Amino acid sequence: MYTLLEAQNLVEKHIQTLNIPDTPPELYEPVRYILSIGGKRIRPALVILACDMFDGDVASALIPAVAIEIFHNFTLLHDDIMDRSERRRGSPTVHVKYNENVAILSGDVMSILASRLMNQAPGVVLNVVHEVFTKTAMQVCEGQQMDMNFEEVLSVSEEEYLTMIELKTAVLIAASLKIGAILGGSSQRDAEDLYEFGKNLGIAFQLQDDLLDTFGDPAVMGKNRGTDIVDNKKTFLVIQALEAASPTQKEELIGWLKEKNFNPEEKIEAITAIFDALGVKKLTENRIRSYYQHALTNLENLNRPEEGKTELYNFASFLMNRNR
């Protein structure tokens, strides 16, 4: 059985041998660049682990796994443009290093390359795998659009937010596991159980990201605290605070959300104080724990020997105990 680290290393080696065209260099150099600046390769590694869990041919899963990683990086490239982000994994983002038009077009060709590689899945499961992939790709775009829509409104419901993070973040983790299981020859039920495991874990992962952005240690995270607050992100914490706030607290919170000119540190401290007063941290931790437990139940239901699930249990534990 592969470990997560072994699967990550296998994917990394294959990415380094990818036959990416050279001409025109302005199109393909940014593709090489974003694939070279790091990344944990978690999603493609999950394809490998899921395939291996069902005693499938890992070699046949490697190209579809890399397709998932290329698609993931394509979404990051375009997200960085939309968010005006200047750094990605400690390096300049593609649109900063090159320019915005180059980044858009290079992202486009990455999405096409990902689809082309996914088409190299074994013929017996190709149609099923490609349907999962294309459906997921559309869902990720839907989630990103919802996230952008939320920037224009003051109030977002908890249900709307959970749907958004499911689409934007969780479904790609879930699909990676499902595609790997299908490539490994799993039953439909087992593939669905793995999908639900990934989806619930992905939602818990994003909620934890929300929590760490406000309450994490900047020295450990390697970035400033409270960036979501400064950017007026409608995170789970903000939604819970607006729901639980007294009229006075709600007025103050909405005032900060509407304010265009502000001192970032002052805004972070004021909104964090409201979170503390309302016990938002504990509310969020409880919801994270709930989704995590649902994920573990999905994994327990999987019709595989317990020793074959060890790496996914370890992966889930790692995600939930991280501090960055």
C-alpha positions in Angstrom: 0.0 0.0 0.0 1.2 3.5 -0.8 1.6 6.1 1.9 0.4 9.6 1.3 4.0 10.8 1.0 4.9 8.1 -1.5 1.9 9.0 -3.6 2.8 12.7 -3.4 6.4 12.0 -4.5 5.1 9.8 -7.4 2.9 12.6 -8.7 5.7 15.2 -8.3 8.1 13.1 -10.4 5.6 12.6 -13.1 4.8 16.4 -13.2 8.5 17.1 -13.7 8.5 14.8 -16.8 5.3 16.3 -18.4 5.7 17.0 -22.1 4.5 20.7 -22.1 5.0 22.4 -25.5 7.7 25.1 -25.8 6.0 27.4 -28.4 4.8 30.0 -27.9 6.9 30.4 -24.8 4.7 33.2 -23.5 1.8 30.7 -23.3 3.6 27.7 -21.8 6.3 29.1 -19.6 3.7 30.3 -17.0 2.3 26.8 -17.0 5.7 25.4 -16.1 6.2 28.2 -13.6 3.0 27.6 -11.5 3.6 23.9 -11.5 7.2 24.4 -10.3 6.6 26.7 -7.3 5.4 23.9 -5.0 2.1 22.6 -3.7 1.4 19.6 -1.6 0.0 17.6 -4.5 -2.7 16.4 -2.1 -5.5 15.9 -4.6 -3.6 13.8 -7.1 -2.1 11.8 -4.2 -5.7 11.0 -3.1 -6.4 9.6 -6.6 -3.4 7.3 -6.2 -4.4 6.3 -2.6 -8.0 5.5 -3.6 -6.9 3.5 -6.7 -4.4 1.6 -4.6 -7.0 0.9 -1.9 -9.0 -1.2 -4.4 -5.9 -3.0 -5.6 -6.0 -1.1 -8.9 -3.2 -0.4 -11.3 -1.6 2.8 -9.9 0.3 3.4 -13.2 -3.0 3.8 -15.0 -4.2 6.3 -12.4 -1.1 8.5 -12.6 -2.0 10.6 -15.7 -5.6 11.2 -14.5 -4.1 12.2 -11.1 -1.8 14.7 -12.7 -4.9 16.0 -14.7 -6.5 16.8 -11.4 -3.4 18.7 -10.2 -3.2 20.7 -13.4 -6.9 21.6 -13.1 -6.4 22.6 -9.5 -3.5 24.9 -10.4 -5.5 26.4 -13.2 -8.2 27.4 -10.7 -5.6 28.9 -8.4 -4.1 30.9 -11.3 -7.5 32.5 -12.2 -8.5 32.9 -8.6 -5.3 34.9 -8.0 -6.3 37.3 -10.8 -9.8 37.8 -9.5 -8.5 38.3 -5.9 -5.6 40.5 -7.0 -3.3 38.3 -5.0 0.4 39.0 -5.4 1.9 35.9 -3.8 1.2 32.2 -4.2 3.3 29.7 -2.2 5.8 32.4 -1.4 6.4 33.3 -5.0 4.9 36.0 -7.3 1.5 35.0 -8.8 1.5 34.4 -12.5 -0.3 37.6 -13.4 2.3 39.6 -11.3 5.3 37.8 -12.8 4.0 38.0 -16.4 0.8 40.0 -16.9 -2.9 39.5 -16.6 -3.6 38.6 -20.2 -0.9 36.0 -20.2 -2.2 34.5 -16.9 -5.7 34.3 -18.3 -4.6 32.5 -21.5 -2.2 30.2 -19.7 -4.9 29.3 -17.3 -7.2 28.5 -20.2 -4.6 26.1 -21.8 -4.1 24.4 -18.4 -7.8 23.6 -18.2 -7.6 22.1 -21.7 -4.5 20.2 -20.9 -6.2 18.8 -17.8 -9.1 17.5 -19.9 -6.8 16.1 -22.5 -4.9 14.1 -19.8 -8.0 12.9 -18.1 -9.1 11.5 -21.5 -6.1 9.1 -21.1 -7.9 7.2 -18.4 -8.4 3.5 -19.3 -11.2 3.1 -21.9 -13.3 0.8 -19.7 -14.0 3.6 -17.2 -13.2 6.6 -19.3 -16.7 7.9 -19.8 -17.5 7.6 -16.1 -14.3 9.2 -15.0 -14.6 12.1 -17.5 -18.2 12.7 -16.4 -17.1 13.0 -12.8 -14.3 15.3 -13.8 -16.3 17.7 -16.0 -19.2 17.9 -13.5 -16.7 18.8 -10.8 -14.9 21.3 -12.9 -18.2 23.1 -13.5 -19.1 23.0 -9.8 -15.8 24.6 -8.9 -16.5 27.5 -11.2 -20.0 27.8 -9.8 -18.5 28.0 -6.3 -16.1 30.7 -7.3 -18.9 32.7 -8.9 -20.9 32.4 -5.6 -17.9 33.5 -3.6 -17.6 36.6 -5.9 -21.3 37.3 -5.6 -21.0 37.3 -1.8 -18.5 40.1 -1.9 -21.4 42.4 -3.2 -23.9 41.7 -0.4 -23.9 42.2 3.3 -25.8 39.2 4.4 -25.2 35.5 3.3 -27.1 32.6 4.9 -25.2 29.7 6.5 -26.8 27.4 3.9 -25.5 29.5 1.0 -22.1 29.7 2.5 -21.8 25.9 3.1 -23.0 25.3 -0.5 -20.3 27.7 -1.8 -17.4 26.0 0.0 -18.7 22.6 -0.9 -18.5 23.6 -4.6 -15.4 25.8 -4.5 -13.2 23.5 -2.3 -14.8 20.2 -1.2 -16.0 18.7 -4.4 -12.5 18.6 -6.0 -11.1 16.7 -3.0 -14.2 14.4 -3.2 -13.9 13.8 -6.9 -10.2 13.0 -6.6 -11.0 10.1 -4.3 -14.0 9.0 -6.4 -12.0 9.0 -9.6 -9.2 7.0 -8.0 -11.7 4.5 -6.6 -13.3 4.1 -10.1 -9.9 3.6 -11.7 -9.1 1.0 -9.0 -12.3 -1.0 -9.8 -14.4 -0.1 -6.8 -18.2 -0.7 -6.6 -20.4 2.3 -7.2 -21.4 2.4 -3.5 -17.7 2.4 -2.3 -16.9 5.2 -4.8 -19.8 7.2 -3.4 -18.8 6.6 0.2 -15.3 7.9 -0.6 -16.8 10.9 -2.4 -18.9 11.7 0.7 -15.8 11.3 2.9 -13.9 13.8 0.8 -16.7 16.2 0.6 -17.3 16.3 4.4 -13.6 16.5 5.0 -13.2 19.3 2.5 -16.0 21.3 4.1 -14.3 20.8 7.5 -11.0 21.8 6.0 -12.4 25.1 4.6 -14.2 26.0 7.9 -10.9 25.4 9.7 -9.2 27.8 7.2 -11.8 30.4 8.1 -11.0 29.8 11.8 -7.2 29.9 11.4 -7.3 33.1 9.4 -8.7 34.9 12.5 -7.4 32.9 15.4 -4.3 31.2 14.0 -0.7 32.1 15.0 0.8 34.4 12.2 4.3 33.1 13.0 3.2 29.6 12.3 0.9 30.3 9.4 3.5 32.4 7.6 0.9 35.1 6.8 -0.8 38.0 8.5 -3.8 37.3 10.7 -7.2 38.6 9.7 -6.9 38.9 5.9 -10.5 37.6 5.5 -11.7 40.4 7.8 -9.8 43.1 6.0 -11.1 41.7 2.6 -14.8 41.6 3.9 -15.0 37.9 3.2 -18.3 36.4 4.3 -16.8 33.6 6.2 -18.6 31.2 8.5 -17.4 33.3 11.4 -19.0 36.5 10.1 -22.2 34.7 9.2 -22.5 33.2 12.8 -21.7 36.6 14.3 -24.4 38.4 12.3 -26.9 35.7 13.3 -26.1 35.8 17.1 -25.3 39.5 17.5 -27.3 41.9 19.6 -28.7 44.9 17.7 -25.7 47.0 18.9 -23.2 44.4 18.0 -24.8 43.8 14.6 -24.8 47.6 13.9 -21.1 47.7 14.7 -20.2 44.7 12.6 -22.2 45.9 9.6 -20.6 49.3 10.0 -17.1 47.7 9.7 -18.3 45.7 6.6 -19.5 48.9 4.9 -16.6 51.0 5.8 -14.3 51.8 2.9 -11.5 53.7 4.7 -10.2 52.0 7.8 -7.1 51.0 9.7 -6.7 47.2 9.0 -5.4 46.4 12.5 -8.2 48.4 14.1 -10.8 46.5 12.0 -9.3 43.1 12.8 -9.3 43.8 16.5 -12.8 45.2 16.6 -14.4 42.3 14.7 -12.4 39.7 16.6 -13.6 41.2 19.8 -17.2 40.7 18.6 -16.4 37.1 17.6 -15.0 36.6 21.1 -18.0 38.1 22.8 -20.4 35.8 20.8 -18.4 32.6 21.2 -18.0 32.3 17.4 -14.7 30.4 17.7 -16.4 27.6 19.7 -19.4 27.5 17.3 -17.1 27.1 14.4 -15.0 24.4 16.1 -18.2 22.5 16.8 -19.2 22.6 13.2 -15.8 21.5 12.1 -15.9 18.6 14.4 -19.4 17.6 13.1 -18.2 17.5 9.5 -15.1 15.7 10.5 -17.1 13.0 12.3 -19.4 12.6 9.3 -16.3 12.1 7.1 -15.0 9.4 9.5 -18.3 7.6 9.4 -18.2 7.6 5.6 -14.8 6.0 5.8 -15.9 3.5 8.3 -18.8 2.5 6.0 -16.3 1.7 3.2 -16.3 -1.9 2.3 -12.5 -2.4 2.6 -10.3 -3.9 5.3 -9.5 -1.4 8.1 -5.7 -1.6 7.4 -6.4 -0.4 3.9 -8.0 2.8 5.2 -5.1 3.8 7.5 -3.6 6.4 5.1 -6.9 8.1 4.7 -7.5 8.2 8.5 -4.0 9.7 8.9 -4.8 12.2 6.1 -8.0 13.3 7.8 -6.3 13.6 11.2 -3.5 15.6 9.6 -5.9 18.1 8.1 -7.9 18.6 11.3 -4.8 19.0 13.5 -2.9 21.4 11.3 -2.2 25.0 12.5 -1.5 26.7 9.2 
